[in-house]
Amino acid sequence: MKPYGKRRAAVLLAALLAPAAYAASIPDVIKAGEGFMVAQAESQKRVDALAEQGRDLSNDYRTTLRESEGLKLYLQQLRAQLKSQEEEMAVIRQESSELDRTNIEILPLMQRMLASMEQFVQLDVPFLKEERAARVARLNEMMPRADVTVSEKYRRIVEAYQIEMEYGRTIEAYRGKLADKEVDFLRVGRVGLFYQTPDGADTGYWDREKKDWVADGGYAEGVTEGLKVAKKQTSPNLLIVPVQAAASK
């Protein structure tokens, strides 16, 4: 066979074999394509997961930043509060120290006030003598008690002084015993203390100079009227009763 014939035969053989080889490679190509698509999908899933994880981390970071700023503000507030409490404690310590000094100074003062009141009640016009003496006795019993604060002790003593001062501005009637007789007493401020029996038979007054009771029926009408005024049985009116002048020095 001639060379040209050989080449033609080879070309013809190749042409016959080519469709078979091409047909044989199509499934492999399809399979490879499917594998690529699967791999690409898996890769995309991993990318999406990483992106989601990145967003979560970003959100966590922003949340952490906000919490960090909040903690900073909270710590600033705590430091300011702590400083304020330390300043307040310093003031309280100072006040406590001053209060201790005040207590040391005021306790002897209260004792002197009580002693003066006790002496005053003993020397004063003898109205409501038992009641006033009992008030002073209660105050003296209160002074050594630890369950009563210094401020409360002082308040009660001042209150007793106010009661004594009020006696000098008021008129009062009360019943009591004089010797063996029951009488009505009439107190006119501190300038006069009188008595009268309920039947009006006996009338008298306290003599400050003699420090004794003096019977004087000449003032019976005035004392009777004064008792009515003190008991609010009649309107206030001019009273004619004996009033002793202040003793001259």
C-alpha positions as a Markdown table, in Angstrom:
| # | Residue | x | y | z |
|---|---|---|---|---|
| 1 | Met | 0.0 | 0.0 | 0.0 |
| 2 | Lys | 1.1 | 3.4 | -0.8 |
| 3 | Pro | 2.0 | 5.9 | 1.9 |
| 4 | Tyr | -1.0 | 8.1 | 1.1 |
| 5 | Gly | -3.3 | 5.2 | 1.6 |
| 6 | Lys | -1.8 | 4.5 | 5.0 |
| 7 | Arg | -2.3 | 8.0 | 6.2 |
| 8 | Arg | -5.9 | 7.9 | 5.1 |
| 9 | Ala | -6.5 | 4.7 | 6.9 |
| 10 | Ala | -5.0 | 6.1 | 10.1 |
| 11 | Val | -7.2 | 9.2 | 9.9 |
| 12 | Leu | -10.3 | 7.0 | 9.2 |
| 13 | Leu | -9.4 | 4.8 | 12.3 |
| 14 | Ala | -9.0 | 7.9 | 14.5 |
| 15 | Ala | -12.3 | 9.2 | 13.3 |
| 16 | Leu | -13.9 | 6.0 | 14.2 |
| 17 | Leu | -12.4 | 5.8 | 17.6 |
| 18 | Ala | -12.9 | 9.5 | 18.6 |
| 19 | Pro | -16.8 | 9.3 | 19.3 |
| 20 | Ala | -16.3 | 6.2 | 21.5 |
| 21 | Ala | -13.6 | 7.9 | 23.6 |
| 22 | Tyr | -15.7 | 11.1 | 23.9 |
| 23 | Ala | -18.8 | 9.1 | 24.9 |
| 24 | Ala | -16.8 | 7.3 | 27.5 |
| 25 | Ser | -15.6 | 10.6 | 29.2 |
| 26 | Ile | -19.0 | 12.3 | 29.6 |
| 27 | Pro | -20.1 | 10.5 | 32.8 |
| 28 | Asp | -16.8 | 11.3 | 34.4 |
| 29 | Val | -17.2 | 14.9 | 33.5 |
| 30 | Ile | -20.7 | 15.0 | 34.9 |
| 31 | Lys | -19.6 | 13.2 | 38.0 |
| 32 | Ala | -16.7 | 15.6 | 38.4 |
| 33 | Gly | -19.1 | 18.5 | 38.0 |
| 34 | Glu | -21.4 | 17.2 | 40.6 |
| 35 | Gly | -18.5 | 16.7 | 43.0 |
| 36 | Phe | -17.4 | 20.3 | 42.3 |
| 37 | Met | -20.9 | 21.6 | 43.0 |
| 38 | Val | -21.2 | 19.6 | 46.2 |
| 39 | Ala | -17.7 | 20.8 | 47.3 |
| 40 | Gln | -18.7 | 24.4 | 46.4 |
| 41 | Ala | -22.0 | 24.1 | 48.4 |
| 42 | Glu | -20.0 | 22.7 | 51.4 |
| 43 | Ser | -17.5 | 25.5 | 51.0 |
| 44 | Gln | -20.4 | 28.1 | 50.9 |
| 45 | Lys | -21.8 | 26.5 | 54.0 |
| 46 | Arg | -18.5 | 26.9 | 55.8 |
| 47 | Val | -18.3 | 30.5 | 54.6 |
| 48 | Asp | -21.8 | 31.2 | 55.8 |
| 49 | Ala | -21.1 | 29.5 | 59.1 |
| 50 | Leu | -17.9 | 31.6 | 59.5 |
| 51 | Ala | -19.7 | 34.7 | 58.6 |
| 52 | Glu | -22.5 | 34.0 | 61.2 |
| 53 | Gln | -19.8 | 33.2 | 63.7 |
| 54 | Gly | -18.1 | 36.5 | 62.8 |
| 55 | Arg | -21.4 | 38.4 | 63.3 |
| 56 | Asp | -21.9 | 36.7 | 66.7 |
| 57 | Leu | -18.4 | 37.6 | 67.7 |
| 58 | Ser | -19.0 | 41.2 | 66.6 |
| 59 | Asn | -22.3 | 41.4 | 68.5 |
| 60 | Asp | -20.6 | 39.9 | 71.6 |
| 61 | Tyr | -17.8 | 42.4 | 71.2 |
| 62 | Arg | -20.2 | 45.3 | 71.0 |
| 63 | Thr | -22.2 | 44.0 | 74.0 |
| 64 | Thr | -18.9 | 43.6 | 76.0 |
| 65 | Leu | -18.0 | 47.2 | 75.1 |
| 66 | Arg | -21.4 | 48.4 | 76.4 |
| 67 | Glu | -21.1 | 46.4 | 79.6 |
| 68 | Ser | -17.6 | 47.7 | 80.0 |
| 69 | Glu | -18.7 | 51.3 | 79.8 |
| 70 | Gly | -21.6 | 50.5 | 82.2 |
| 71 | Leu | -19.1 | 49.0 | 84.6 |
| 72 | Lys | -16.9 | 52.0 | 84.4 |
| 73 | Leu | -19.8 | 54.3 | 85.2 |
| 74 | Tyr | -20.9 | 52.0 | 88.0 |
| 75 | Leu | -17.4 | 52.0 | 89.5 |
| 76 | Gln | -17.2 | 55.8 | 89.2 |
| 77 | Gln | -20.5 | 56.0 | 91.1 |
| 78 | Leu | -19.3 | 53.6 | 93.8 |
| 79 | Arg | -16.1 | 55.6 | 94.2 |
| 80 | Ala | -18.1 | 58.9 | 94.6 |
| 81 | Gln | -20.5 | 57.2 | 97.0 |
| 82 | Leu | -17.6 | 55.7 | 99.0 |
| 83 | Lys | -16.0 | 59.2 | 99.2 |
| 84 | Ser | -19.2 | 60.7 | 100.4 |
| 85 | Gln | -19.6 | 58.0 | 103.0 |
| 86 | Glu | -16.1 | 58.5 | 104.3 |
| 87 | Glu | -16.7 | 62.3 | 104.5 |
| 88 | Glu | -20.0 | 61.6 | 106.4 |
| 89 | Met | -18.2 | 59.2 | 108.8 |
| 90 | Ala | -15.6 | 61.9 | 109.5 |
| 91 | Val | -18.4 | 64.4 | 110.3 |
| 92 | Ile | -20.2 | 61.8 | 112.5 |
| 93 | Arg | -16.9 | 61.1 | 114.4 |
| 94 | Gln | -16.4 | 64.8 | 114.9 |
| 95 | Glu | -20.0 | 65.3 | 116.1 |
| 96 | Ser | -19.6 | 62.3 | 118.4 |
| 97 | Ser | -16.5 | 63.8 | 119.9 |
| 98 | Glu | -18.2 | 67.2 | 120.4 |
| 99 | Leu | -21.3 | 65.4 | 121.8 |
| 100 | Asp | -19.1 | 63.6 | 124.4 |
| 101 | Arg | -17.7 | 66.9 | 125.5 |
| 102 | Thr | -21.1 | 68.4 | 125.6 |
| 103 | Asn | -22.4 | 65.5 | 127.7 |
| 104 | Ile | -19.6 | 66.0 | 130.1 |
| 105 | Glu | -20.5 | 69.7 | 130.5 |
| 106 | Ile | -24.3 | 69.4 | 130.5 |
| 107 | Leu | -24.6 | 66.7 | 133.1 |
| 108 | Pro | -23.3 | 68.9 | 136.0 |
| 109 | Leu | -25.5 | 71.7 | 134.7 |
| 110 | Met | -28.6 | 69.5 | 134.8 |
| 111 | Gln | -27.7 | 68.4 | 138.4 |
| 112 | Arg | -27.5 | 72.1 | 139.4 |
| 113 | Met | -30.8 | 72.9 | 137.7 |
| 114 | Leu | -32.5 | 70.1 | 139.6 |
| 115 | Ala | -31.0 | 71.1 | 142.9 |
| 116 | Ser | -32.1 | 74.7 | 142.3 |
| 117 | Met | -35.7 | 73.5 | 141.5 |
| 118 | Glu | -35.8 | 71.3 | 144.5 |
| 119 | Gln | -34.8 | 74.2 | 146.8 |
| 120 | Phe | -37.2 | 76.6 | 145.0 |
| 121 | Val | -40.2 | 74.2 | 145.5 |
| 122 | Gln | -39.3 | 73.9 | 149.2 |
| 123 | Leu | -39.1 | 77.7 | 149.7 |
| 124 | Asp | -42.0 | 78.7 | 147.4 |
| 125 | Val | -45.6 | 79.3 | 148.3 |
| 126 | Pro | -46.8 | 75.8 | 149.4 |
| 127 | Phe | -49.3 | 75.1 | 146.6 |
| 128 | Leu | -49.5 | 71.6 | 145.1 |
| 129 | Lys | -46.5 | 70.9 | 147.3 |
| 130 | Glu | -46.7 | 67.1 | 147.1 |
| 131 | Glu | -47.2 | 67.1 | 143.4 |
| 132 | Arg | -44.3 | 69.4 | 142.7 |
| 133 | Ala | -42.0 | 67.6 | 145.1 |
| 134 | Ala | -42.9 | 64.3 | 143.4 |
| 135 | Arg | -42.0 | 65.7 | 140.0 |
| 136 | Val | -38.5 | 66.8 | 141.3 |
| 137 | Ala | -38.0 | 63.3 | 142.9 |
| 138 | Arg | -38.8 | 61.6 | 139.6 |
| 139 | Leu | -36.3 | 63.8 | 137.8 |
| 140 | Asn | -33.6 | 63.0 | 140.4 |
| 141 | Glu | -34.3 | 59.2 | 140.0 |
| 142 | Met | -34.0 | 59.6 | 136.3 |
| 143 | Met | -30.6 | 61.2 | 136.2 |
| 144 | Pro | -28.4 | 58.1 | 136.8 |
| 145 | Arg | -30.4 | 55.9 | 134.5 |
| 146 | Ala | -28.5 | 54.7 | 131.4 |
| 147 | Asp | -31.6 | 53.9 | 129.4 |
| 148 | Val | -32.6 | 57.5 | 129.2 |
| 149 | Thr | -30.6 | 59.7 | 126.8 |
| 150 | Val | -29.0 | 62.9 | 127.9 |
| 151 | Ser | -31.2 | 64.9 | 125.5 |
| 152 | Glu | -34.3 | 63.3 | 127.0 |
| 153 | Lys | -33.1 | 64.1 | 130.6 |
| 154 | Tyr | -32.6 | 67.7 | 129.6 |
| 155 | Arg | -36.0 | 67.9 | 127.9 |
| 156 | Arg | -37.8 | 66.7 | 131.0 |
| 157 | Ile | -36.0 | 69.1 | 133.2 |
| 158 | Val | -36.7 | 72.0 | 130.9 |
| 159 | Glu | -40.4 | 70.8 | 130.8 |
| 160 | Ala | -40.5 | 70.9 | 134.6 |
| 161 | Tyr | -39.1 | 74.4 | 134.6 |
| 162 | Gln | -41.8 | 75.5 | 132.1 |
| 163 | Ile | -44.5 | 74.0 | 134.3 |
| 164 | Glu | -43.1 | 76.0 | 137.3 |
| 165 | Met | -43.1 | 79.2 | 135.2 |
| 166 | Glu | -46.6 | 78.6 | 134.1 |
| 167 | Tyr | -47.8 | 78.6 | 137.7 |
| 168 | Gly | -46.9 | 82.3 | 137.9 |
| 169 | Arg | -49.3 | 83.2 | 135.0 |
| 170 | Thr | -52.4 | 81.2 | 135.9 |
| 171 | Ile | -55.2 | 81.0 | 138.5 |
| 172 | Glu | -56.1 | 77.6 | 139.8 |
| 173 | Ala | -58.5 | 76.0 | 142.3 |
| 174 | Tyr | -58.0 | 72.5 | 143.8 |
| 175 | Arg | -59.2 | 70.6 | 146.8 |
| 176 | Gly | -56.9 | 69.3 | 149.5 |
| 177 | Lys | -56.2 | 68.9 | 153.2 |
| 178 | Leu | -55.2 | 71.7 | 155.6 |
| 179 | Ala | -54.5 | 70.4 | 159.0 |
| 180 | Asp | -57.5 | 68.2 | 159.7 |
| 181 | Lys | -59.9 | 70.0 | 157.4 |
| 182 | Glu | -60.8 | 69.5 | 153.7 |
| 183 | Val | -60.6 | 72.9 | 152.0 |
| 184 | Asp | -60.6 | 74.4 | 148.5 |
| 185 | Phe | -57.3 | 76.1 | 147.7 |
| 186 | Leu | -57.2 | 79.2 | 145.4 |
| 187 | Arg | -53.9 | 80.0 | 143.8 |
| 188 | Val | -53.6 | 83.4 | 142.1 |
| 189 | Gly | -50.3 | 83.2 | 140.2 |
| 190 | Arg | -47.6 | 83.2 | 142.8 |
| 191 | Val | -48.8 | 86.3 | 144.5 |
| 192 | Gly | -51.5 | 84.7 | 146.6 |
| 193 | Leu | -52.6 | 81.3 | 148.0 |
| 194 | Phe | -55.9 | 81.1 | 149.8 |
| 195 | Tyr | -58.2 | 78.5 | 151.3 |
| 196 | Gln | -61.8 | 78.2 | 152.1 |
| 197 | Thr | -63.9 | 75.4 | 153.5 |
| 198 | Pro | -66.6 | 74.0 | 151.2 |
| 199 | Asp | -69.3 | 75.6 | 153.4 |
| 200 | Gly | -67.6 | 78.9 | 153.3 |
| 201 | Ala | -67.3 | 79.1 | 157.1 |
| 202 | Asp | -63.5 | 79.4 | 157.2 |
| 203 | Thr | -61.3 | 81.5 | 154.9 |
| 204 | Gly | -57.6 | 82.3 | 155.1 |
| 205 | Tyr | -54.4 | 82.8 | 153.2 |
| 206 | Trp | -50.7 | 81.9 | 153.3 |
| 207 | Asp | -48.5 | 84.5 | 155.0 |
| 208 | Arg | -45.0 | 84.4 | 153.3 |
| 209 | Glu | -43.4 | 86.3 | 156.1 |
| 210 | Lys | -44.8 | 84.2 | 158.9 |
| 211 | Lys | -44.6 | 81.1 | 156.6 |
| 212 | Asp | -47.9 | 80.0 | 158.0 |
| 213 | Trp | -51.6 | 80.1 | 157.3 |
| 214 | Val | -53.6 | 83.0 | 158.6 |
| 215 | Ala | -57.4 | 82.9 | 159.1 |
| 216 | Asp | -59.2 | 86.0 | 157.7 |
| 217 | Gly | -62.9 | 85.9 | 157.1 |
| 218 | Gly | -62.9 | 89.4 | 155.8 |
| 219 | Tyr | -61.9 | 88.1 | 152.4 |
| 220 | Ala | -64.4 | 85.3 | 152.2 |
| 221 | Glu | -66.4 | 86.9 | 149.4 |
| 222 | Gly | -63.3 | 87.6 | 147.3 |
| 223 | Val | -62.0 | 84.0 | 147.7 |
| 224 | Thr | -65.4 | 82.6 | 146.9 |
| 225 | Glu | -65.6 | 84.6 | 143.7 |
| 226 | Gly | -62.0 | 83.6 | 142.9 |
| 227 | Leu | -62.8 | 79.9 | 143.3 |
| 228 | Lys | -65.7 | 80.3 | 140.9 |
| 229 | Val | -63.5 | 82.0 | 138.3 |
| 230 | Ala | -60.7 | 79.4 | 138.7 |
| 231 | Lys | -63.3 | 76.6 | 138.2 |
| 232 | Lys | -64.7 | 78.4 | 135.2 |
| 233 | Gln | -68.1 | 78.7 | 136.9 |
| 234 | Thr | -68.2 | 82.5 | 136.2 |
| 235 | Ser | -66.4 | 85.0 | 134.0 |
| 236 | Pro | -63.2 | 86.6 | 135.2 |
| 237 | Asn | -63.9 | 89.6 | 137.4 |
| 238 | Leu | -62.0 | 91.9 | 139.8 |
| 239 | Leu | -61.0 | 89.9 | 142.9 |
| 240 | Ile | -60.5 | 91.6 | 146.3 |
| 241 | Val | -58.1 | 89.4 | 148.2 |
| 242 | Pro | -55.0 | 90.1 | 150.3 |
| 243 | Val | -51.8 | 90.4 | 148.4 |
| 244 | Gln | -48.5 | 90.7 | 150.3 |
| 245 | Ala | -46.0 | 93.2 | 149.0 |
| 246 | Ala | -42.6 | 92.0 | 147.9 |
| 247 | Ala | -40.1 | 91.9 | 150.8 |
| 248 | Ser | -37.6 | 94.8 | 150.7 |
| 249 | Lys | -34.0 | 94.0 | 150.9 |
